[in-house]
Amino acid sequence: MGDKMTGDPSVFQDSFQMIVKQNIEDFEMEKDEAVADALEQLKAQGVDTRFIVTDERAASVPAQLSELSALAAEAELSEPQLTRLAELLEAVRQFCAAGLPERVLAGRRGAYPALRACLRAGRPEAAALRALAALQDGQPDLFAADDCALLLRLLDARPAETLPWATAVTLRHEENRQALAEAGLLARLAARLADPAARRDQLPALLTLLRQMTLDDDVRVPYGRAHQHACQLVTEHAALDTLLALLKGAAEDAALAAEVLHAATKLCVRQEFCEQFAESGGVETMLDVMRANPDKVSLVGRSFFLIRTLAGSDKVKGHIMKAGAAETIVTTLDTLKTKTSVSEAAFAAIGALTLRSETNAGALAQAGAVPVMVSAMELHPTQPKTQKLACMAIRNMASRSPELRPAFREHGAEKLINAALQSHGPVLDAEARAALRDLDCKVTLKEEWTGHGGALTTGLIKVPEQPSA
């Protein structure tokens, strides 16, 4: 069959429901048989059925949304009407929570204007916000830029219920992020994070929203303002200082500490911000939290990612090592080396710390990094990213420290690197060969660029033969 027929899913939904009804009433099929037959008929016509909703509740959605809009438009509502409105909002929420096809259908049927009308009328705001968050999960395009003021007002009044909606509309949607930032979202986020009266159970959601405002994940735009948003949060709203204060108070809450570290990584986008974090005691606090929670996967992984980011500054790189990071890095990696995410983050951190620094390489080796690194590499032979980062870390440690090379070879690094090269080929070819070279191991280096007759080639492009004289 050729390409699938695409178009408005609500049109195909109507066709599906009509066929099911006909199968049951005219052909006396059981419901499951009627549904399966309807899907087969649509597929035979070339319809893309991925967004067809087989849930029987789909048939009642248009009427529910129409009733919802009518109730929202009423000047005053009786007690029974308020009860009915709450029931409708919960029905929409449950329908949207069932899956993306349901959310797409509800969006096509006009759910967003109906729910927005409820919010603008001030009727059950909490229930309407829960329904909106469910509707816009994966559908940020439904949000209208002129609703920024509404969202921010509700964020002030009902942060717990509004945060999921704000998170849904900012994920992978640069236009929404910019509109909300210009309307004042960044200042509100920073202020609420810094407010001691803010409920602790809201902090993870606030931190998630803050991170999303610093992402550049919308593939539809050539470039975004992630960097500008991060800079604004640090320079205009002191968000980095706020995060450090939160980290100091979250030593016993590993989940919250991991969220704070993740957010701090997103804000350290400039060398001066990395230095600010370090000079304010951030490195020491982070290492203390790691030492207190060496078995917490998320926290340790986030810590390693932040170390890698901070190590982009040579000044901060030295600060990290002077704070005693070597022992902490080795201990936590050894504890969680079976976890792929932790091993990857640890190798990235070690690679950043030892880049152009034989002093840091020596300190890590002294702390016992070599056998732990090789052991961690050995545990993840099928993970090309882990193997690649391991090769980079080994190379950085050995390139300027010849005295470390025998230790890596004795613990079997050469065999593991060759195995990774054999298994994953082009993914880590350059990194693996460079690591072997800097370990003084046997390696065949590739000459990527060669010249011939004034032309450059990688060996993939053949130089045409010259005609004989």
C-alpha positions as CSV (number, residue, x, y, z in Angstrom):
1,M,0.0,0.0,0.0
2,G,1.2,3.6,-0.6
3,D,1.6,6.4,1.8
4,K,-1.0,6.7,4.6
5,M,-3.7,9.2,4.2
6,T,-3.2,12.1,6.7
7,G,-5.4,15.0,7.6
8,D,-7.7,16.2,10.4
9,P,-7.9,13.3,12.9
10,S,-11.4,14.4,14.0
11,V,-12.7,13.7,10.5
12,F,-11.3,10.2,10.5
13,Q,-12.7,9.8,14.1
14,D,-16.2,10.6,12.8
15,S,-15.8,8.0,10.1
16,F,-14.6,5.4,12.6
17,Q,-17.5,6.0,15.0
18,M,-20.0,5.8,12.1
19,I,-18.6,2.5,10.9
20,V,-18.6,1.0,14.5
21,K,-22.2,2.1,15.0
22,Q,-23.2,0.6,11.7
23,N,-21.4,-2.7,12.5
24,I,-23.2,-3.0,15.8
25,E,-26.7,-1.9,14.7
26,D,-26.8,-3.3,11.1
27,F,-24.5,-6.3,11.3
28,E,-25.0,-7.2,15.0
29,M,-21.3,-7.4,15.7
30,E,-19.9,-7.4,19.2
31,K,-18.2,-4.2,20.2
32,D,-14.6,-5.5,20.0
33,E,-15.3,-7.0,16.6
34,A,-17.0,-3.8,15.4
35,V,-14.0,-1.7,16.4
36,A,-11.5,-4.1,14.8
37,D,-13.4,-4.1,11.6
38,A,-13.7,-0.3,11.5
39,L,-10.0,0.0,11.9
40,E,-9.3,-2.5,9.2
41,Q,-11.7,-0.6,6.8
42,L,-9.9,2.7,7.4
43,K,-6.5,1.1,7.0
44,A,-7.6,-0.4,3.7
45,Q,-8.5,3.1,2.6
46,G,-5.0,4.3,3.5
47,V,-6.0,6.2,6.6
48,D,-3.4,6.7,9.3
49,T,-5.2,5.2,12.3
50,R,-2.6,6.0,15.0
51,F,-4.8,8.9,16.3
52,I,-8.1,7.1,16.1
53,V,-9.6,6.8,19.6
54,T,-11.3,3.5,20.2
55,D,-12.5,4.6,23.6
56,E,-16.3,4.9,23.5
57,R,-16.0,8.2,25.5
58,A,-14.8,9.9,22.4
59,A,-18.3,10.1,21.0
60,S,-19.5,12.2,24.0
61,V,-16.6,14.7,23.9
62,P,-18.1,17.2,21.5
63,A,-21.3,17.4,23.6
64,Q,-19.4,17.7,26.9
65,L,-17.2,20.5,25.5
66,S,-20.3,22.4,24.2
67,E,-22.0,22.1,27.6
68,L,-18.8,23.2,29.2
69,S,-18.6,26.3,27.1
70,A,-22.2,27.2,27.7
71,L,-21.8,26.9,31.5
72,A,-18.6,29.0,31.4
73,A,-20.5,31.8,29.6
74,E,-23.3,32.0,32.2
75,A,-23.2,35.1,34.4
76,E,-24.1,33.1,37.5
77,L,-24.3,29.4,38.2
78,S,-26.5,27.5,40.6
79,E,-25.1,24.9,42.9
80,P,-26.2,22.0,40.6
81,Q,-24.6,23.8,37.6
82,L,-21.3,24.2,39.5
83,T,-21.4,20.5,40.4
84,R,-22.1,19.7,36.7
85,L,-19.2,21.9,35.6
86,A,-16.8,20.2,37.9
87,E,-18.0,16.8,36.6
88,L,-17.4,17.9,33.0
89,L,-13.9,19.2,33.8
90,E,-12.9,16.0,35.5
91,A,-14.3,14.0,32.5
92,V,-12.2,16.0,30.1
93,R,-9.1,15.6,32.3
94,Q,-9.6,11.8,32.5
95,F,-10.1,11.6,28.7
96,C,-7.0,13.6,27.9
97,A,-4.9,11.7,30.4
98,A,-5.7,8.4,28.6
99,G,-3.1,9.2,25.8
100,L,-1.9,11.4,23.0
101,P,-4.7,10.4,20.5
102,E,-7.3,11.4,23.1
103,R,-5.5,14.7,23.7
104,V,-5.3,15.4,19.9
105,L,-8.9,14.7,19.4
106,A,-10.0,16.9,22.4
107,G,-7.8,19.7,21.0
108,R,-9.4,19.3,17.6
109,R,-12.9,19.4,19.2
110,G,-12.2,22.8,20.8
111,A,-11.2,21.8,24.3
112,Y,-8.7,24.6,24.8
113,P,-11.1,27.5,24.2
114,A,-13.7,25.8,26.5
115,L,-11.2,25.3,29.3
116,R,-9.8,28.8,28.9
117,A,-13.3,30.2,29.1
118,C,-13.7,28.5,32.5
119,L,-10.5,30.0,33.7
120,R,-11.4,33.5,32.6
121,A,-14.7,33.2,34.3
122,G,-13.0,32.1,37.5
123,R,-14.9,28.8,37.6
124,P,-13.5,25.9,39.2
125,E,-9.9,27.0,38.5
126,A,-8.2,24.1,40.1
127,A,-10.2,21.5,38.1
128,A,-9.8,23.6,34.9
129,L,-6.1,23.8,35.3
130,R,-5.7,20.1,35.8
131,A,-7.7,19.5,32.6
132,L,-5.6,22.0,30.7
133,A,-2.3,20.4,31.9
134,A,-3.6,17.0,30.7
135,L,-4.8,18.5,27.4
136,Q,-1.6,20.3,26.6
137,D,0.8,17.5,27.5
138,G,2.6,17.1,24.1
139,Q,0.4,19.8,22.5
140,P,2.0,23.2,23.5
141,D,0.8,24.7,20.2
142,L,-2.7,25.1,21.6
143,F,-1.5,27.8,24.0
144,A,-2.3,31.3,22.8
145,A,0.3,34.0,23.4
146,D,-2.3,36.4,24.7
147,D,-3.0,34.0,27.5
148,C,0.4,34.7,29.1
149,A,-1.2,37.2,31.6
150,L,-3.8,34.6,32.5
151,L,-1.2,31.9,33.2
152,L,1.0,34.3,35.3
153,R,-2.0,35.5,37.3
154,L,-2.9,31.9,38.1
155,L,0.7,31.0,38.8
156,D,0.7,33.6,41.6
157,A,-2.7,32.5,42.9
158,R,-2.6,28.8,42.4
159,P,1.0,27.7,41.9
160,A,0.5,24.0,42.6
161,E,-2.2,23.6,40.0
162,T,-0.7,26.1,37.5
163,L,2.9,24.7,37.3
164,P,1.9,21.5,35.4
165,W,0.1,23.7,32.8
166,A,3.1,26.1,32.5
167,T,5.4,23.1,32.1
168,A,3.3,21.6,29.4
169,V,3.2,24.8,27.3
170,T,6.9,25.5,27.5
171,L,8.3,22.1,26.6
172,R,9.7,22.1,23.1
173,H,8.0,25.4,22.2
174,E,10.3,28.3,21.8
175,E,7.6,30.8,21.0
176,N,5.7,30.1,24.2
177,R,8.9,30.4,26.2
178,Q,9.8,33.7,24.8
179,A,6.3,35.1,25.2
180,L,6.2,34.0,28.9
181,A,9.7,35.3,29.6
182,E,8.7,38.7,28.1
183,A,5.6,38.7,30.2
184,G,7.6,38.2,33.5
185,L,7.8,34.5,34.1
186,L,11.5,34.4,34.9
187,A,11.2,37.0,37.7
188,R,8.2,35.1,39.2
189,L,10.1,31.8,39.1
190,A,13.2,33.2,40.8
191,A,11.1,35.0,43.4
192,R,9.1,31.9,44.3
193,L,12.2,29.8,44.5
194,A,13.8,32.4,46.9
195,D,10.6,32.7,49.0
196,P,11.1,30.8,52.3
197,A,7.3,30.5,52.5
198,A,7.1,28.6,49.2
199,R,5.9,25.1,49.9
200,R,8.7,22.6,49.6
201,D,6.6,20.2,47.6
202,Q,6.4,22.8,44.8
203,L,10.1,23.2,44.4
204,P,10.7,20.2,42.0
205,A,8.0,21.6,39.7
206,L,9.5,25.1,39.9
207,L,12.9,23.8,39.1
208,T,11.6,21.8,36.2
209,L,10.0,24.9,34.7
210,L,13.1,26.9,35.3
211,R,15.2,24.4,33.4
212,Q,12.7,24.3,30.5
213,M,13.1,28.1,30.1
214,T,16.8,27.5,29.5
215,L,16.4,24.7,26.9
216,D,16.9,25.0,23.1
217,D,14.8,22.0,22.2
218,D,12.3,23.3,19.6
219,V,13.5,22.0,16.2
220,R,11.2,24.3,14.3
221,V,13.2,27.4,15.1
222,P,16.8,28.1,13.8
223,Y,17.9,29.4,17.2
224,G,16.2,30.2,20.5
225,R,16.9,32.4,23.6
226,A,18.0,29.6,26.0
227,H,21.3,31.3,26.7
228,Q,19.7,34.7,27.2
229,H,17.1,33.3,29.6
230,A,19.8,31.6,31.6
231,C,21.8,34.8,31.7
232,Q,18.8,36.8,32.8
233,L,18.0,34.4,35.6
234,V,21.6,34.7,36.9
235,T,22.3,38.4,36.4
236,E,18.9,40.0,36.9
237,H,17.2,37.6,39.3
238,A,20.1,36.0,41.3
239,A,18.8,32.5,40.5
240,L,22.3,30.9,40.9
241,D,22.6,32.2,44.5
242,T,19.1,31.0,45.2
243,L,19.9,27.5,43.9
244,L,23.0,27.4,46.1
245,A,20.9,28.3,49.2
246,L,18.4,25.6,48.3
247,L,21.2,23.0,47.8
248,K,22.6,23.8,51.2
249,G,19.2,23.1,52.7
250,A,18.6,19.9,50.8
251,A,21.5,17.8,52.0
252,E,19.1,15.2,53.5
253,D,16.7,15.3,50.5
254,A,18.5,13.6,47.7
255,A,15.7,14.0,45.2
256,L,15.4,17.7,45.7
257,A,19.2,18.1,45.7
258,A,19.4,16.3,42.3
259,E,16.8,18.7,40.9
260,V,18.7,21.7,42.2
261,L,22.0,20.5,40.7
262,H,20.3,19.8,37.4
263,A,19.0,23.4,37.4
264,A,22.4,24.8,38.4
265,T,24.0,23.0,35.4
266,K,21.6,24.8,33.1
267,L,22.5,28.2,34.5
268,C,26.3,27.8,34.4
269,V,26.4,28.8,30.7
270,R,29.3,31.3,31.1
271,Q,32.7,31.1,32.7
272,E,31.9,33.9,35.1
273,F,28.8,32.0,36.2
274,C,30.9,28.9,36.9
275,E,33.3,31.0,38.9
276,Q,30.5,32.7,40.8
277,F,29.1,29.3,41.8
278,A,32.5,28.1,42.9
279,E,33.4,31.2,44.8
280,S,30.1,31.1,46.7
281,G,30.9,27.7,48.1
282,G,28.9,25.7,45.5
283,V,31.6,23.2,44.8
284,E,32.2,22.3,48.5
285,T,28.4,22.0,49.1
286,M,28.0,19.8,46.0
287,L,30.8,17.5,47.1
288,D,29.3,17.3,50.7
289,V,25.9,16.3,49.2
290,M,27.6,13.6,47.1
291,R,29.5,12.2,50.1
292,A,26.3,12.1,52.1
293,N,24.4,10.3,49.3
294,P,26.9,8.1,47.4
295,D,24.3,5.5,46.4
296,K,21.7,7.9,44.9
297,V,21.8,7.5,41.2
298,S,20.1,10.7,40.1
299,L,22.0,12.9,42.6
300,V,25.4,11.5,41.7
301,G,24.7,11.6,38.0
302,R,23.6,15.3,38.2
303,S,26.6,16.1,40.3
304,F,28.9,14.7,37.7
305,F,27.2,16.6,34.9
306,L,27.6,19.8,36.9
307,I,31.3,19.0,37.5
308,R,31.8,18.6,33.8
309,T,30.1,21.9,33.1
310,L,32.1,23.8,35.8
311,A,35.4,22.2,34.6
312,G,35.0,24.2,31.4
313,S,36.7,26.9,33.4
314,D,40.4,26.2,34.1
315,K,40.1,28.3,37.3
316,V,37.1,26.3,38.6
317,K,38.7,23.1,37.5
318,G,41.5,23.7,39.9
319,H,39.1,24.7,42.6
320,I,37.2,21.5,42.2
321,M,40.3,19.4,42.7
322,K,41.5,21.4,45.7
323,A,38.2,20.8,47.3
324,G,38.9,17.1,47.5
325,A,36.8,16.0,44.5
326,A,39.2,13.2,43.4
327,E,38.3,10.8,46.3
328,T,34.6,11.7,46.0
329,I,34.5,11.0,42.3
330,V,36.3,7.7,42.6
331,T,34.2,6.5,45.5
332,T,30.8,7.4,44.0
333,L,31.8,6.0,40.6
334,D,32.9,2.8,42.3
335,T,29.6,2.6,44.2
336,L,27.4,3.1,41.2
337,K,29.5,1.9,38.3
338,T,26.9,-0.7,37.3
339,K,24.6,2.2,36.3
340,T,25.1,3.3,32.7
341,S,24.0,6.9,33.3
342,V,26.4,7.4,36.2
343,S,29.3,5.8,34.4
344,E,28.7,8.1,31.4
345,A,28.5,11.2,33.6
346,A,31.5,10.2,35.6
347,F,33.7,9.6,32.5
348,A,32.5,13.0,31.1
349,A,33.5,14.7,34.4
350,I,36.9,13.0,34.6
351,G,37.6,13.8,30.9
352,A,36.8,17.5,31.5
353,L,38.8,17.7,34.8
354,T,41.9,16.1,33.2
355,L,41.9,17.9,29.9
356,R,45.3,19.6,29.6
357,S,46.0,18.9,33.3
358,E,48.5,16.3,34.4
359,T,48.1,17.5,38.0
360,N,44.5,16.6,38.1
361,A,45.2,13.3,36.3
362,G,47.8,12.5,38.9
363,A,45.4,13.4,41.8
364,L,42.7,11.1,40.4
365,A,45.1,8.3,39.8
366,Q,46.4,8.7,43.4
367,A,42.8,8.4,44.6
368,G,42.4,5.0,42.8
369,A,40.7,6.1,39.6
370,V,42.5,3.8,37.2
371,P,41.1,0.4,38.3
372,V,37.6,1.9,38.9
373,M,37.5,3.5,35.5
374,V,38.6,0.3,33.7
375,S,36.1,-1.7,35.8
376,A,33.2,0.7,34.9
377,M,34.2,0.5,31.2
378,E,34.2,-3.3,31.4
379,L,30.6,-3.3,32.8
380,H,29.1,-1.5,29.7
381,P,30.5,-3.2,26.6
382,T,27.2,-2.6,24.6
383,Q,27.0,1.1,25.3
384,P,28.8,3.1,22.6
385,K,28.4,6.4,24.4
386,T,29.8,5.1,27.6
387,Q,32.8,3.5,25.8
388,K,33.4,6.7,23.9
389,L,33.5,8.8,27.0
390,A,35.7,6.3,28.7
391,C,38.2,6.4,25.9
392,M,38.2,10.2,26.0
393,A,38.8,10.2,29.8
394,I,41.6,7.6,29.6
395,R,43.3,9.5,26.8
396,N,43.1,12.8,28.8
397,M,44.6,11.2,31.8
398,A,47.4,9.4,29.9
399,S,48.3,11.9,27.3
400,R,50.4,14.2,29.5
401,S,51.2,11.7,32.2
402,P,53.3,8.8,30.8
403,E,53.7,7.4,34.3
404,L,50.0,6.5,34.3
405,R,50.0,4.5,31.1
406,P,51.4,1.2,32.6
407,A,48.6,1.2,35.2
408,F,45.9,1.4,32.6
409,R,47.5,-1.3,30.5
410,E,47.9,-3.6,33.5
411,H,44.2,-3.3,34.4
412,G,43.2,-4.3,30.9
413,A,42.3,-1.0,29.3
414,E,43.9,-1.9,25.9
415,K,41.8,-5.0,25.5
416,L,38.6,-3.1,26.4
417,I,39.4,-0.2,24.0
418,N,40.1,-2.6,21.2
419,A,36.8,-4.5,21.9
420,A,34.9,-1.2,21.9
421,L,36.6,-0.3,18.6
422,Q,35.6,-3.7,17.1
423,S,32.0,-3.5,18.4
424,H,31.1,0.2,17.8
425,G,33.4,1.2,14.9
426,P,32.8,4.7,13.6
427,V,31.0,5.9,16.7
428,L,34.2,6.1,18.7
429,D,36.9,5.3,16.1
430,A,38.9,8.5,16.6
431,E,38.6,8.5,20.4
432,A,39.6,4.8,20.8
433,R,42.6,5.1,18.5
434,A,43.7,8.2,20.3
435,A,43.4,6.5,23.7
436,L,45.5,3.5,22.4
437,R,48.1,5.8,21.0
438,D,48.5,7.7,24.3
439,L,48.7,4.5,26.2
440,D,51.6,3.4,24.0
441,C,49.6,0.5,22.7
442,K,49.7,-1.0,19.2
443,V,47.4,1.0,17.0
444,T,46.9,1.7,13.3
445,L,46.2,5.4,12.9
446,K,44.1,6.6,10.0
447,E,45.2,9.4,7.8
448,E,41.9,11.1,7.4
449,W,42.9,13.9,5.1
450,T,45.3,13.4,2.2
451,G,46.3,15.6,-0.6
452,H,46.7,14.6,-4.2
453,G,47.1,17.0,-7.1
454,G,45.9,20.0,-5.1
455,A,42.8,18.1,-3.9
456,L,41.8,17.0,-0.4
457,T,40.2,13.6,0.2
458,T,39.2,11.4,3.2
459,G,39.5,8.3,1.1
460,L,35.8,8.2,0.6
461,I,36.1,10.4,-2.5
462,K,38.2,9.0,-5.3
463,V,40.5,11.3,-7.1
464,P,39.9,10.9,-10.9
465,E,42.8,9.4,-12.8
466,Q,44.7,11.8,-14.9
467,P,45.0,11.0,-18.6
468,S,48.3,9.7,-19.7
469,A,50.5,12.1,-21.6
